[in-house]
């Protein structure tokens, strides 16, 4: 399989993995809410939040660092895998211990809620090991196994959760389905790991070395800061809305964000596929890296602009179909927030470019600036504009991050003329929007007509250049 085929295949596999994991968690949450009521679903939701904190705070950016360091050194996979696995799991256990101590000392919740939190947060330990296994396979550009493992874990999680709920065991028992699913996902990696190490000749043993770990840890502070800022930035709007506005307003805002979750998964999948390729080209073929960086930015623009315009036009029928007419206040939130996704897409190539060139410290500063803008604008705009203010704040924060990434990459690493590649997709998107406008209250016709009009207009305007025809042909014709 050639690079283009592998890139698209890995993007698809990574997207499926993300969808499977998110869908499994969402379905289990919905079932708990339907069968046990809002109090138990609230405890489960809070436990999920603490799982995210334990998992995120213990990550130290090791996922991104491992992919960057291992991709050009695949003959040392055993060494990197063993050392990173020990470090990652140790950090997860230590962070979980801090959570256990905090809950025992402060007792901020009921006994049932505490139990749910501790059970769900326990899943962060096998998930920590899973993330290192996933990073190993990403660095080898083999994403089939992570997808299969995620599918197996989600199936076990849902099956066990449904069985426990139907048996009347309650939310505490049902919570055990989550760490059980995580363990199953991890076990699925074991035979694949053996095959991977056999197929890739190794020059280093899998011995854990304190000296090697210390050397790797020198690069983690900036990665950890990036991860921490992202974590805070992601939680700010919901947290401040819960303090400043009503639960109903938070419900409207969350409804829009639930629809946006599907779009949020796409840049995550693209990042998983493109990061190891960019890293490999950085070390072996800088000329190919320049082409990949330009092509990725160009096609992400061509993909995300019509998507954002379509969601803006069709937000009302989307909200009505999924949540009902009573959620009308979520419409403007969705219309504003979708443009934050535009910058999230466009950040993927430039952010990876900074990391592979060892500019993670500068990237952490940019993330900090964007987080500060998000928090400040939320505090300023929520009292004035309500949930729409939170949507504006997130969009402005993502735009700031996009702008700083682009300017830094353009001046320090690789020149990219963004304006010329923006014109044709914008014109094609405008034509699509003009045609869809009369259909803005009809969801399915609007989607079908919009997609057809954009495709025809884009090809007529040359959004997809003829010289790129060979790339598309490679997706059809397999070359070993």
N, C-alpha and C positions, 0 to 999 in steps of 0.2 A: 504494500500500500504506500503510495507516494505522500508527500507532505500535505498537499492540498486535501486529498481524500481523508488523511488522518486528522487534520485540523477540523474539518466539518464533522467527521464521525465522532471525535472526542467531544466537540461542542454539544452534539445531540445526546451522547451518553451522559455527560455531566448534567445537562438539563433534565434528563429523565431521573437521574439520581436525586437532584434537588426537589423535583416535583413529588417523587415517591416519599421522601422523608417528610416534607411539609404536609402532604396530603394525609399521611398516616397520623401525624400529630393532630391535625385539624379534625379529622373524622373522630378520633378518640375523644377529643375535647367536646365535640358536638354531641356525641352519644352520652357522655357524662352529664352534660347539661340537660338533655332530654329525659334521661332516666333517673337522675338523682337530684336535679334541681340547681338553681343558681348558686346556692352556698357552696356546694361541693364542686361545681364547675369553677367557681372563683378560687377555691383552694388549689385546684389542679392548675389553673392559670398562673397563680402565684408561684407554685412549685416549678412550673416551666420557666418562669422568669429567673428564679434562683439557679436552676440548671444552667441557663444561659450565662449567668454571672460567673458561676464556678468554672464552666468550660472556657469562657472567654478570658477571664483573668489569669487562668493557668496556662494559656496558650503561648504567651510570650512572642507571638509572631513566628513560632517554630515551623509552621506549615510553609509559609512563604520562603523562609530562610532555607529549609531543606530542599525545596524544589530548585531554588536558585543555585545552591551549592552542589547538589547531586547531579543535576542534568548533564553538565559537562564531565562528570566523573562517575559514570555508571559502573565502572569496574571496581568502585569502592562502595557499592550499595550495601553490602553486609555491615561494613564498619559504620556508615552513616545511620543505617536503619537501627542497629542495636543501640547505639549511643543516644540517638534522638528519642527512641522509644522509652528507654530508661528515664531520661530527663523529663519527657512529657508526662509520663504516668506518675512520676514522683511529684511533679508540680501539681497535678490534679488531685492526688491524695492529700497533699499538704493544704491546698485550698479548700478541699472538702472538710478537712479537720478544722480549719478556721471557721467555716460555716457552722459546723457542729458545736464548736465552743461558743460562738456568738448566740446561737439559738438557746443554748443551755443557760447562758449568763443573763440574757436580756428577756427571753420568753415573750416576744411581742405578739405571738399568735396563739390560737387555741391548740390543744394537744393534737387534734386531728390534722389541723393545717401544718403543724410542725412535722408530723409524721410524713405527710405527703411531700413536703419540701425536701426532707432528708432522703426519701426514697427516690424522687425524681432527680435530685442533684447527684445522687450516687451514680446515675447513668453517665455522668461526666467522666468517670474514670475509664470505663471501656470505650467511650466515645473519644477520649484522648488518644488511646492506642489506635482506634480506627482512623483518626485523622492522620497519624504518622504513616499507617499502611496506605492510606489514600494518597498522601504526598509522595510516597515511594513510587506508586504506580503512575502518578501524574508525571513524575520526573522521567519515567520511561515511556511516557505518552501512550499508556495502556489503561484506558478508563472503563473497559468492559467489566472488569472484576469489581471495582467500587460500586458500579451500578447494580450488579447482581447481589452483592452483599447488602446494599441498602434496601433492595427489594425484599430480600429474605428477612431482614430485621424488621421492616415495616409490616410484613405479613404476620410474623410472630407477635409483634406488638398489638396489632389489631385483633388477631384471633384470640390471644390471651385476654386482652381487655374486654372483648365482647363476652367471652365465656365467664369471666369473673363478674361482670355487671349483670348478666342474665341470671347468674347463680345467687344474686343478692348479697355479694360480699362487700359492696361499698367502695368509696373512692380510695381508701387507703390500700385495699387489696388490688384494686384496678391499677393503681400507680406502679405496682411491681411489674406490670407488663412492659413499661418503658425500659428499665435497665435490662430486663430479660431480652427484649428485642435488640438492644445494643450489644449484648454478649453474643447473640446468635450472629449478628452482622460481623463481628470480629472473628468468630470461628470460621466463617466462610472464607476468610482470607488465607488461612493456614496452608491448604494445599496449593493455592495460587502463589504464595510466597516461595514455597519449595521449587515450583516450576520456574519462577522468575530467576532465582539465584542459579539454577542449573543451566538456564539458557543464556545467562550473561556471565562470562568468565570474570572471576574476581581476583584482584591483586592484593586485597586486604582481608583479614579475618574479621569476624563479628565480635571481637573482644571490646568490652567497655573500657574506656580509657579516661581517667580524670583529666589528664592533660589535654586530650582532644576536646572534651566537654568544655573546659575552661576557654579554649581557643574559640569554640563556636559561640559561647555565651557573650563574648565581647561584642558580637554583632546584634545581640537581641534587644538591648535597651530601646533603640529607635523603632524596631519592629513592634515592641510591646507598647510604646507610646502611640504608634499609629493605631494599633488594635484598640487600645483604651479609649482614645479620642473617638474612634468610630463607634464604639459601644455606647459611650455617653451621648454622642450625637444622635444615634438611632433611637435612644430612649427619651430624649429631652421633651419632644412635643407631647407625647402621651402623658408623661409625668406631670408636666405643667398644666395641661388641660384638666387632668384629674384634680388639681389643686385650685384652679381658677374658675372652672366652669362646672356644669352639672354632669351627672352620669349620662343623661340623654345626649348631651353634646359630644361627650366622649364616644358614645355609641355611634353617632353619625360619622365622626372622624374615623373611627375604627372600621366602619363599613367601607369607606373609600380606600383605606389602606389595605383592606382585605383583597379588594379587586386589584390593587396595584402589586400585591404580592406576586402574582403570576408574571408581571413584567419585571419585577426585581430579580427573579430567578434567572432570567436570560443573561444579564451581564455577568452573574456569578459563573454560569456555565461557560461563557465565552472566555472569561479569565482563566478558568481551569484548563481550557484547551490551548490558549495562546501563550500562556506564561512559559511553559517548558520549551516551546518552539522558539520564542524570542530569546530565551536564555541560551539555547543551543546555537542559534545563529550569531549571538553576541560573541561567542567564543570561536566559532568556526567559519562563519560567513557573514561579516558585517554588511556587505552589499545586499545580501538577501534580507537582513534585518531591516534595512532602510525601506526596501520594497514592501515587506510585510507590514511595517508600521504605517506606511502610507495607504496600502490597500485596506488594512483593517479599519483605519479611521474613515476612509471613503465609504466603505460598505456599511459600516455602523451608522454613518450619517444617512445613507440611503434607506436603511431599515427603520431607524428610530423616528425620523421626522414624520413620515406618513402615519406611523403608528400613534404618535402623540397627537397629531391633528385629528385622527379618527376618533380617539378616545375623547378628546375635547368636544367634538361635535355630537358624539353618541353617548355621552355620559348619562344623560337623563334616562333613556331607555335601558341602559345597563343597570343603573341603580334600581329602577322599578322592577326589572325582571328578577334580580337576585334578592333584593331586600323588601320590595314593595313600595307603594306610593308614600308611605309615612316617612321614608328616609330621604325625602326630597332635599333637606339641608346638606346631604352628603354630595350632591351634584357639583356645586362649585369647588368643593375640596378636591374632588377627583379631577376636575378640569384644570385646576392649578397644579396639583401634585404630579400629574403625569409629565409635566415639563422638567421636574426634578429628575425623572427617569432618563430623559434625554441626556443630561449631563453625566448621569451615572454610566450610561453606555459609553459615552465618548471618553470617560476617564480611564477605561480599561487599558487601551494601548499605552497611553502616556504614563499612567501610574506604574505599569510593568516596566516601562523603559527606564524610569527612575530607579526602580529596585535593582534591575540587572546591572545598572551602572554604579551601584553602591551609593546611591544618593538617598538612602532611607532616612538619614537624619534630617535632611532638608524636607523630605516628604512629610515627616512627623510634624514639622513646624507648619506646613501648609494645612495638614489635617487639624492642627490646633487652632489656626486662624478660622477655618471653616466652622469648627465646633463653636468657637466663641461668637461668631456671627449668628449661628443658629440659635444659641441660648439667648443672646441679647435681643434678637428680633422677636423670638417667642415671647419674652417678657414684655417687650414693647407693643407688639401687635395683637396678642391674644385678648388683652382687655379692650382693645378698640375694634378689632375685626372678628373676634371669636375664633372658631376653628379655621376659618379662612385665613386668618393671620398666621396660624401654625403652618398651613400649607405654603404660604408665601415665604415664611422663614426657611423652610426646608429647601424650597426651590432656589432661594438666594444663596443658601449655604452650599448647595451642590454646584451652582454656577461659579461661586468663588473658588471652589476646589478645582473645577475644570479650568478656569482661567489661569490660576497659579501654576498648575501642572503644565499646561500648554506653553505658557511663557517661559518657564524654566527649561523645559525640554527643548524648546526652539532655540534658546540662547546658549545652553550649556552642552546639549547632547546631539540633537539632530534637527535640522531645519525642516519645517513642514508648513507649506502654504495652505492654510485652512480655508481662507476666503474663496479661492477659485473652485475648490471642490464642493463648496456649499451652495453655489448658485443654482445648478441644475436640479438637485434634489428639492430645493426650496420652490422652484417654479413648478415642478411636477406635483409637489404637495399642495401648492396653491390651486392648481387645476383640479386636483382630486377634491379639495375642500369645497370648491365652488359647485361641483357636481353633487356632492353628498349633502350640502346645506339643505335643499328641499326635503331630503330623506332623514333629517336629523332625529325624527321621532320614531323611525322604523329601524330597529337594530339590525336584523338580518339583511334586509335589502341594502341598508347603508354600508354594511361590511362588505357584501359581495360586490356592489357597484364601485365602492371606493377602491377595493383591491384591484379590480379590473382596470379602472381608469388610471390608477397610479402606475400599474405595470405597463400599460400601453404608452402612456405619456413619458415614463422614465426611459423606455427603450427608444422612443422617437427622439428624445432630447439627448440621448447618449449618456444617461446616468450610469449605465453599465457599458463601458467602452468596448468596441469591437476587439481591441487588442487583448481584452481579458477573456475572450471566448474560449481560449485554450484552458483557462482555469476551470471554467464551468464544464467543459468537455471531460476534464479529468475526474469529475464527480460521477460521470456516467460510465466511462471506460476504465476498468480496473487495470492498473499496471503494478506488477509485483516489484 
